[in-house]
Amino acid sequence: MKDIQVSINAESKKIPENLNIPQLLNFLELKDDLLVVELNEEVVMRADWETTTVGEGDKLEIVKAIGGG
């Protein structure tokens, strides 16, 4: 399997190619509860995570959603 270069939270990383969002989070050892994922400046809805594949040069922001009041 080939690696690709992506930016995750403004940090350059090599990851395996053809990962969808849940696979990427697993690769990064992140639990997906309460996470928000932005791909190339667009929020990826959780319902679309399985069908959204990360590609060469993509820019991702992964943040934990925090409730407040």
MDAnalysis code that builds the backbone (N, CA, C; Angstrom):
import MDAnalysis as mda
import numpy as np

u = mda.Universe.empty(207, n_residues=69, atom_resindex=np.repeat(np.arange(69), 3), trajectory=True)
u.add_TopologyAttr("name", ["N", "CA", "C"] * 69)
u.add_TopologyAttr("resid", np.arange(1, 70))
u.add_TopologyAttr("resname", ["MET", "LYS", "ASP", "ILE", "GLN", "VAL", "SER", "ILE", "ASN", "ALA", "GLU", "SER", "LYS", "LYS", "ILE", "PRO", "GLU", "ASN", "LEU", "ASN", "ILE", "PRO", "GLN", "LEU", "LEU", "ASN", "PHE", "LEU", "GLU", "LEU", "LYS", "ASP", "ASP", "LEU", "LEU", "VAL", "VAL", "GLU", "LEU", "ASN", "GLU", "GLU", "VAL", "VAL", "MET", "ARG", "ALA", "ASP", "TRP", "GLU", "THR", "THR", "THR", "VAL", "GLY", "GLU", "GLY", "ASP", "LYS", "LEU", "GLU", "ILE", "VAL", "LYS", "ALA", "ILE", "GLY", "GLY", "GLY"])
u.atoms.positions = np.array([
    [0.846, -1.183, 0.000],
    [0.000, 0.000, 0.000],
    [0.889, 1.244, 0.000],
    [0.511, 2.202, -0.795],
    [1.263, 3.442, -0.950],
    [0.834, 4.469, 0.100],
    [1.775, 5.321, 0.512],
    [1.459, 6.417, 1.420],
    [1.213, 7.694, 0.631],
    [0.391, 8.576, 1.211],
    [0.148, 9.891, 0.627],
    [0.476, 10.947, 1.676],
    [0.707, 12.166, 1.212],
    [1.022, 13.294, 2.090],
    [-0.232, 14.147, 2.246],
    [-0.602, 14.423, 3.490],
    [-1.748, 15.286, 3.783],
    [-1.357, 16.247, 4.903],
    [-2.195, 17.241, 5.120],
    [-2.015, 18.166, 6.237],
    [-3.137, 17.915, 7.234],
    [-2.769, 17.623, 8.480],
    [-3.758, 17.393, 9.533],
    [-3.482, 18.387, 10.647],
    [-4.455, 19.274, 10.871],
    [-4.296, 20.340, 11.871],
    [-2.989, 21.104, 11.639],
    [-2.765, 21.466, 10.367],
    [-1.613, 22.268, 9.923],
    [-0.272, 21.553, 10.096],
    [-0.308, 20.229, 10.213],
    [0.916, 19.441, 10.353],
    [0.976, 18.426, 9.217],
    [2.092, 18.402, 8.492],
    [2.252, 17.477, 7.378],
    [2.410, 16.048, 7.903],
    [1.612, 15.126, 7.324],
    [1.667, 13.719, 7.753],
    [1.579, 12.805, 6.541],
    [2.217, 11.641, 6.664],
    [2.067, 10.583, 5.667],
    [1.087, 9.572, 6.225],
    [0.106, 9.214, 5.395],
    [-0.890, 8.221, 5.787],
    [-1.074, 7.242, 4.630],
    [-1.600, 6.052, 4.887],
    [-1.896, 5.131, 3.787],
    [-2.954, 5.735, 2.857],
    [-2.841, 5.449, 1.561],
    [-3.827, 5.978, 0.616],
    [-5.165, 5.261, 0.765],
    [-6.206, 5.894, 0.247],
    [-7.567, 5.343, 0.182],
    [-8.237, 5.130, 1.533],
    [-7.868, 5.915, 2.547],
    [-8.558, 5.814, 3.834],
    [-9.811, 6.675, 3.824],
    [-10.909, 6.136, 4.390],
    [-12.070, 6.989, 4.622],
    [-11.882, 7.635, 6.000],
    [-12.818, 8.471, 6.420],
    [-12.648, 9.219, 7.669],
    [-12.530, 8.290, 8.893],
    [-13.421, 7.295, 9.079],
    [-13.254, 6.411, 10.243],
    [-11.911, 5.669, 10.235],
    [-11.454, 5.247, 9.066],
    [-10.166, 4.558, 8.975],
    [-9.020, 5.508, 9.328],
    [-9.129, 6.765, 8.887],
    [-8.114, 7.761, 9.218],
    [-8.058, 7.999, 10.723],
    [-9.219, 8.167, 11.343],
    [-9.257, 8.394, 12.788],
    [-8.665, 7.203, 13.534],
    [-8.954, 5.998, 13.065],
    [-8.382, 4.794, 13.662],
    [-6.861, 4.782, 13.488],
    [-6.393, 5.125, 12.289],
    [-4.954, 5.183, 12.015],
    [-4.262, 6.182, 12.946],
    [-4.935, 7.310, 13.204],
    [-4.388, 8.350, 14.082],
    [-4.624, 8.046, 15.564],
    [-5.306, 6.925, 15.832],
    [-5.644, 6.497, 17.194],
    [-6.501, 7.528, 17.924],
    [-7.483, 8.076, 17.189],
    [-8.434, 9.028, 17.759],
    [-9.800, 8.373, 17.874],
    [-10.458, 8.558, 18.993],
    [-11.835, 8.084, 19.146],
    [-12.736, 9.090, 18.440],
    [-13.736, 8.600, 17.698],
    [-14.530, 9.495, 16.858],
    [-15.698, 10.168, 17.571],
    [-15.928, 9.857, 18.843],
    [-17.046, 10.499, 19.523],
    [-16.713, 11.974, 19.774],
    [-17.638, 12.813, 19.419],
    [-17.546, 14.259, 19.594],
    [-16.457, 14.927, 18.758],
    [-16.017, 14.276, 17.682],
    [-15.051, 14.909, 16.793],
    [-15.769, 15.570, 15.622],
    [-15.194, 16.662, 15.165],
    [-15.651, 17.329, 13.951],
    [-14.487, 17.259, 12.968],
    [-14.785, 16.846, 11.732],
    [-13.745, 16.723, 10.718],
    [-14.052, 17.683, 9.577],
    [-13.051, 18.483, 9.247],
    [-13.149, 19.412, 8.122],
    [-12.143, 18.945, 7.077],
    [-12.605, 18.810, 5.841],
    [-11.756, 18.375, 4.736],
    [-11.727, 19.475, 3.695],
    [-10.552, 20.025, 3.452],
    [-10.391, 21.111, 2.481],
    [-11.384, 22.244, 2.728],
    [-11.461, 22.657, 3.991],
    [-12.253, 23.801, 4.446],
    [-13.766, 23.580, 4.411],
    [-14.197, 22.316, 4.329],
    [-15.624, 21.998, 4.391],
    [-15.853, 20.930, 5.457],
    [-16.809, 21.184, 6.344],
    [-17.131, 20.204, 7.380],
    [-17.727, 18.963, 6.722],
    [-17.234, 17.798, 7.114],
    [-17.760, 16.529, 6.600],
    [-18.793, 16.028, 7.604],
    [-20.033, 15.922, 7.162],
    [-21.098, 15.426, 8.030],
    [-20.805, 13.973, 8.399],
    [-21.084, 13.617, 9.635],
    [-20.796, 12.259, 10.129],
    [-21.432, 11.190, 9.226],
    [-22.595, 11.461, 8.679],
    [-23.273, 10.501, 7.796],
    [-22.459, 10.225, 6.529],
    [-21.537, 11.133, 6.187],
    [-20.724, 10.984, 4.977],
    [-19.320, 10.446, 5.248],
    [-18.983, 10.184, 6.498],
    [-17.628, 9.756, 6.829],
    [-17.218, 8.478, 6.105],
    [-18.107, 7.494, 6.052],
    [-17.765, 6.197, 5.440],
    [-17.453, 6.329, 3.949],
    [-18.082, 7.288, 3.281],
    [-17.923, 7.424, 1.831],
    [-16.955, 8.538, 1.438],
    [-16.358, 9.206, 2.419],
    [-15.412, 10.293, 2.139],
    [-13.992, 9.762, 2.271],
    [-13.260, 9.778, 1.147],
    [-11.894, 9.274, 1.108],
    [-10.909, 10.438, 1.117],
    [-9.842, 10.280, 1.872],
    [-8.795, 11.301, 1.953],
    [-7.796, 11.065, 0.826],
    [-7.421, 12.159, 0.128],
    [-6.512, 12.042, -1.006],
    [-5.238, 12.852, -0.839],
    [-4.301, 12.618, -1.727],
    [-3.013, 13.312, -1.740],
    [-3.200, 14.826, -1.676],
    [-2.503, 15.469, -0.745],
    [-2.534, 16.924, -0.635],
    [-3.734, 17.498, 0.091],
    [-4.648, 16.645, 0.560],
    [-5.825, 17.157, 1.275],
    [-5.408, 17.839, 2.571],
    [-6.235, 18.815, 2.973],
    [-6.023, 19.524, 4.234],
    [-7.174, 19.187, 5.167],
    [-6.845, 18.628, 6.318],
    [-7.859, 18.242, 7.295],
    [-7.663, 19.002, 8.594],
    [-8.781, 19.326, 9.209],
    [-8.785, 19.851, 10.571],
    [-9.662, 18.889, 11.368],
    [-9.141, 18.379, 12.453],
    [-9.882, 17.455, 13.309],
    [-9.911, 18.068, 14.700],
    [-11.116, 18.393, 15.153],
    [-11.250, 19.038, 16.460],
    [-12.309, 18.329, 17.283],
    [-12.170, 18.429, 18.578],
    [-13.158, 17.853, 19.486],
    [-14.237, 18.892, 19.737],
    [-15.487, 18.506, 19.513],
    [-16.618, 19.397, 19.779],
    [-16.837, 19.444, 21.283],
    [-16.931, 20.647, 21.809],
    [-17.113, 20.824, 23.248],
    [-18.404, 21.594, 23.481],
    [-19.289, 21.013, 24.272],
    [-20.529, 21.702, 24.621],
    [-20.259, 22.761, 25.674],
    [-21.070, 23.759, 25.671],
    [-20.887, 24.808, 26.666],
    [-22.182, 25.559, 26.879],
    [-22.115, 26.473, 27.771],
    [-23.335, 27.218, 28.004],
    [-23.078, 28.483, 28.760],
])
